Amino acid sequence: MNAAFIKLPAKFQSDRIFLYPVTESGNQIEFYTDTGGGGMFLSPDVSNDLDLPTNKKVMEDGEVRTVVPFPIFREGSSIPSGAQVRDLILISDIPWGKGFLGQPWFSDRVWLLDYVNKEMGYLSGTSSYDTSGFTCTNIWFKENQTGKRENSFPRIQAKIDGETLDFLFDTGATVNLTDHALETLNNGDEVFRGTSFITRSIFEKWRLRHPEWVVIENADRYANEAMIQVPKVEVAGLQVGPVWFTRRNDANFHENMSQWMDKRIEGALGGSVFKYFTIIIDYPNAKAFFKC
């Protein structure tokens, strides 16, 4: 762990990051972390157990939601609240864990995501951090006409098969493997695991160019989509691989996700790439540092 970073109670499960803070009353809460996810959520049963005060809040989309304040956690088993948004929205259908921390939670902080050593931390206050041994790349955010960020979904570039592509930086990218995919991979990993996503048009271009690249049809239980194994992916000038990408319809990223980005993206980079790296992602300065 870089000495400048405060270590968090994190667990890396199949290239996805969960946090397990403990409240002052001794309740441990499982939070799923997702740089590519919107919002900050908590399940109502946890809120009831903690007796958190509820409030009604008008969201940016005009919808009124029930929110609770960020819990107070024990020193040594704590996680920070959102830098800007400190309320958790109550919903009952959180897919993993009892809480969810998306892009508002990551905004305006510097994070260490050490997939190699399975550690996560954040920079406190105005401390500096050491990037010796790392290589740097830019990340980008959508801004309004005055230059103010509209959200904190990071765009990052990667070079694959000689082409530079734009992606969402997405620690939460997940594939739900079918029995067929599990049997084919046969590596003892979990059904749910970190992945990366690619648009159908790029996926099919790769398959046509490289019939030797391994493809697993009907690999994703959620969308009945295929996966392709890319031998090398270059991020920040560093090549790693192999990397599994899960196919998604073009509209998922060209239209749906791209509306929240500063330019059109072709997919999302997630745990299947990040597992090779120790990453520092600096939201205030729009930089990311990689070491493999």
Helices and strands as residue ranges (DSSP letters): E 5-7, E 10-13, E 16-19, E 31-33, E 40-42, H 44-50, E 55-58, E 64-69, E 87-90, E 99-101, H 103-106, E 110-114, E 119-123, E 135-138, E 155-160, E 163-169, E 174-176, H 179-185, E 192-194, E 196-199, H 200-209, E 215-220, E 225-230, E 233-235, E 238-240, E 243-248, H 250-251, I 252-257, G 258-260, E 267-269, H 271-274, E 278-282, E 287-291
